[in-house]
Amino acid sequence: MATIFTKIANGEIPSYKCAENEQFYAFLDINPLVKGHTLVIPKREVDYIFDLTDEEIAAMQVFAKHVAIAIKKAFPCIKVGQAVLGLEVPHAHIHLIPMQSEKDMLFSNPKLSLSPEKFQSIAEAIRKNFENE
């Protein structure tokens, strides 16, 4: 049975797409810690990130790097943090989080509540910067 992330990557469930290529898909976290909080997933369904092949994990990091550059352009921040937790959805994923301080990476922080229009404008800003990357 496909994971929710596989269904998102396949377009079966709507998402706020930020970037995509043949192997990977990036979309906004629906429960973001900060504006611009993005998830990067492989389109191939793999539960544990370290079960990806060496080539896949390397390509995923390069893809995530370009998404992070786009995030930083869209949402000026000190750095874009990266976290891999992987317990909430059984599909490998990287969290990319614009940071003004390390506290922005605390997953225990309250999540933002954003309107669909706000999510759409955030995704469009990242996507535009990714495409111009």
C-alpha positions as CSV (number, residue, x, y, z in Angstrom):
1,M,0.0,0.0,0.0
2,A,1.4,3.4,-1.0
3,T,2.4,5.9,1.6
4,I,0.8,9.3,1.8
5,F,4.1,10.8,0.4
6,T,4.0,8.4,-2.6
7,K,0.4,9.5,-3.2
8,I,1.5,13.2,-3.0
9,A,4.4,12.6,-5.4
10,N,2.0,10.8,-7.8
11,G,-0.4,13.7,-7.7
12,E,-3.1,11.6,-6.0
13,I,-3.2,13.9,-3.0
14,P,-2.8,17.6,-3.4
15,S,0.4,19.3,-2.1
16,Y,2.1,22.6,-2.3
17,K,4.9,21.6,-4.8
18,C,8.2,23.5,-4.5
19,A,10.4,21.5,-6.8
20,E,10.5,18.2,-8.8
21,N,12.7,16.1,-11.0
22,E,12.6,12.5,-12.2
23,Q,13.7,11.1,-8.9
24,F,12.6,13.5,-6.2
25,Y,9.7,15.7,-5.1
26,A,9.8,18.7,-2.7
27,F,6.7,20.2,-1.1
28,L,5.7,22.3,1.8
29,D,5.2,20.6,5.2
30,I,1.5,21.0,6.0
31,N,2.4,21.5,9.7
32,P,5.4,23.9,9.3
33,L,7.7,25.1,12.0
34,V,8.4,28.3,10.0
35,K,7.4,29.7,6.7
36,G,9.3,27.8,4.0
37,H,9.5,24.5,5.9
38,T,9.8,22.0,3.0
39,L,10.0,18.2,2.7
40,V,12.2,16.5,0.1
41,I,11.3,12.9,-0.8
42,P,12.4,10.2,-3.2
43,K,9.7,9.2,-5.6
44,R,10.8,5.6,-5.1
45,E,9.0,4.5,-1.9
46,V,11.7,3.7,0.7
47,D,11.0,3.8,4.4
48,Y,14.5,4.5,5.8
49,I,16.7,7.1,4.2
50,F,19.8,4.9,4.7
51,D,18.1,2.1,2.7
52,L,18.5,4.3,-0.4
53,T,21.4,3.3,-2.7
54,D,24.5,5.4,-2.4
55,E,23.7,7.0,-5.8
56,E,20.2,7.8,-4.7
57,I,21.2,9.3,-1.4
58,A,23.9,11.4,-3.1
59,A,21.4,12.6,-5.7
60,M,18.8,13.4,-3.0
61,Q,21.3,15.6,-1.1
62,V,22.2,17.5,-4.3
63,F,18.5,18.0,-5.1
64,A,17.9,19.1,-1.5
65,K,20.8,21.5,-1.8
66,H,19.2,23.2,-4.8
67,V,15.8,23.4,-3.0
68,A,17.6,24.9,0.1
69,I,19.2,27.5,-2.1
70,A,15.7,28.4,-3.5
71,I,14.3,28.5,0.1
72,K,17.0,30.9,1.2
73,K,16.4,33.2,-1.7
74,A,12.6,33.2,-1.1
75,F,12.9,33.5,2.7
76,P,16.1,35.2,3.7
77,C,17.5,33.4,6.7
78,I,20.9,32.7,8.3
79,K,20.9,29.1,7.0
80,V,18.5,26.4,5.9
81,G,18.7,23.6,8.4
82,Q,18.3,19.9,7.5
83,A,16.7,17.2,9.6
84,V,16.0,13.6,9.0
85,L,13.6,12.0,11.5
86,G,11.5,9.6,9.5
87,L,9.3,8.2,12.2
88,E,6.0,9.9,11.4
89,V,5.6,8.7,7.8
90,P,7.2,5.4,6.6
91,H,8.8,7.2,3.5
92,A,12.3,8.6,3.6
93,H,12.3,12.4,3.7
94,I,14.4,15.4,4.5
95,H,13.1,18.5,6.3
96,L,14.5,21.8,5.1
97,I,13.8,24.6,7.5
98,P,14.8,28.2,7.1
99,M,16.6,29.2,10.4
100,Q,17.1,32.5,12.1
101,S,18.3,30.5,15.2
102,E,18.8,26.9,16.1
103,K,15.5,27.1,18.0
104,D,13.7,27.1,14.6
105,M,14.7,23.4,14.3
106,L,12.9,22.3,17.4
107,F,10.2,20.0,16.4
108,S,8.5,20.5,19.7
109,N,7.8,24.1,18.8
110,P,4.2,25.0,18.0
111,K,3.4,24.6,14.3
112,L,2.3,27.5,12.2
113,S,-1.3,27.7,11.0
114,L,-1.4,29.1,7.5
115,S,-4.2,29.7,4.9
116,P,-4.2,27.8,1.7
117,E,-3.4,31.1,-0.1
118,K,-0.4,31.6,2.1
119,F,0.9,28.1,1.5
120,Q,0.4,28.6,-2.2
121,S,2.4,31.9,-2.2
122,I,5.2,30.3,-0.2
123,A,5.4,27.3,-2.6
124,E,5.3,29.6,-5.6
125,A,8.2,31.7,-4.2
126,I,10.3,28.6,-3.6
127,R,9.4,27.1,-7.0
128,K,10.3,30.3,-8.9
129,N,13.7,30.5,-7.2
130,F,14.3,26.7,-7.8
131,E,13.5,27.1,-11.5
132,N,15.9,30.0,-11.7
133,E,18.6,28.2,-9.8
